[in-house]
Amino acid sequence: MGVIKLINDNSDIKELTKIFNESFSDYVYPLSVTESSLTQKIQGDSVSLEYSIGLFSEDTNQLEGFILHGIDNLEKPKRLYNSATGVIPNARGKSVERCYNTMIPYFIEKGIESIILEVVTTNERASKVYERCGFKIISTINSYKGLINKDSLKPYLFKNCEDQVDSGGSMKIKKLDSINDEVIEFLSPKNKNYPMMIPTWSNSIKAITKEFDLGFNKCWIVTSKINNDKEVIVGFLSVNDQTFRIRQLFVSPDYRNQNIATNLIHTMALEFNENTTFNFGIDSKFDNTINFFTKRLGFVYLLSVYEKLLNLKKE
Ligand SMILES: CC(C)(COP(=O)(O)OP(=O)(O)OC[C@H]1O[C@@H](n2cnc3c(N)ncnc32)[C@H](O)[C@@H]1OP(=O)(O)O)[C@@H](O)C(=O)NCCC(=O)NCCS
């Protein structure tokens, strides 16, 4: 049946990489990691091995399965993010259910109130397992992918990256060398009177900042001068430069339809090889964003994931 315990220092990145690849050998699409890419995922998702579950062989004590959990706060985490789950084929059979049933009382005791995850919609096996554990769908995210044809974007570009706009201000694109409070405030949905797409865990500003500080994320902002005086942020783009996942693309509603997103995308593309295939996930409720990626950029549909939540807090 296997022994279930926290991973802590019971495993290392070499073993985790091996078990990850064995577990994902029959996944819904080809997926493999290297020690380096798995380390980046672990760091970007704030995975804590003190909150991650390992399934170990009773006979050999070797790792046979894992649930890696990111934490939302170092001191007092309240939410866990299931960053990756896998069990090698020989050890399967209600293993995820057993892992969660065994460890959830411990997580509740530690103050954890919820666990969130994403599962590819066509991964019926995993979806079924999570449903049995009590996870409920909270949103559907569609991913799109494509090359960026810089020539086709030329008609929409700001002149000299500084273009007069109707508001009387001027637009500037800047590559960030740090993610400061002004950027964080710009992306915060708090006190905003318009709907904002709530990014999934790996695309949150917290994860972006982590990736950025570790050197595998690039960010740009567009600023505009208001009253010919103060410069304010009106657009933001972030991309993971290893996976080419566009983490966030956001333009203030007051500044939409002025090609700000196009200019951000074009500036980003200048830093990558022309054969780079980028991808981006969009909450299915945000039609405008879907139209931008499919119509303006020509991206095509890749796959969808369900975001699922398990509430551990007693109502
Ligand atoms: C997902 C995974 C961890 C589940 O392992 P497990 O908890 O031991 O799951 P089980 O083997 O008990 O299978 C769960 C259920 O799915 C069913 N199932 C198996 N293959 C299936 C398939 N191709 N389609 C639909 N259901 C399937 C099983 O019959 C079982 O249901 P049942 O108990 O009603 O018979 C494991 O399959 C795995 O590592 N898969 C590859 C990586 C992956 O998909 N990870 C999740 C990413 S979100």
The ligand as an ORCA input file, in Angstrom:
! r2SCAN-3c Opt
* xyz 0 1
  C      -3.526     11.116    -11.406
  C      -2.821     10.004    -10.603
  C      -1.888     10.655     -9.609
  C      -3.909      9.210     -9.882
  O      -3.358      8.094     -9.215
  P      -4.296      7.257     -8.185
  O      -4.809      8.170     -7.136
  O      -3.547      6.107     -7.725
  O      -5.535      6.957     -9.126
  P      -6.236      5.530     -9.427
  O      -5.273      4.610    -10.086
  O      -6.884      5.088     -8.180
  O      -7.305      5.929    -10.543
  C      -8.350      6.797    -10.231
  C      -9.604      6.494    -11.007
  O      -9.415      6.848    -12.380
  C      -9.815      5.765    -13.204
  N      -9.052      5.812    -14.434
  C      -7.856      5.249    -14.716
  N      -7.488      5.548    -15.971
  C      -8.451      6.345    -16.471
  C      -8.648      6.989    -17.694
  N      -7.752      6.896    -18.678
  N      -9.778      7.732    -17.872
  C     -10.705      7.846    -16.892
  N     -10.557      7.254    -15.685
  C      -9.466      6.510    -15.494
  C      -9.544      4.558    -12.362
  O     -10.302      3.473    -12.817
  C      -9.965      5.024    -10.997
  O     -11.369      5.051    -10.853
  P     -12.160      3.870    -10.090
  O     -11.559      3.833     -8.724
  O     -13.578      4.327    -10.117
  O     -11.873      2.649    -10.859
  C      -1.983      9.070    -11.513
  O      -2.867      8.480    -12.459
  C      -0.870      9.777    -12.260
  O       0.236      9.922    -11.750
  N      -1.160     10.196    -13.530
  C      -0.179     10.914    -14.366
  C       0.109     12.327    -13.875
  C      -1.154     13.141    -13.677
  O      -2.103     13.095    -14.450
  N      -1.151     13.970    -12.616
  C      -2.224     14.857    -12.272
  C      -1.955     16.177    -12.865
  S      -3.191     17.350    -12.384
*
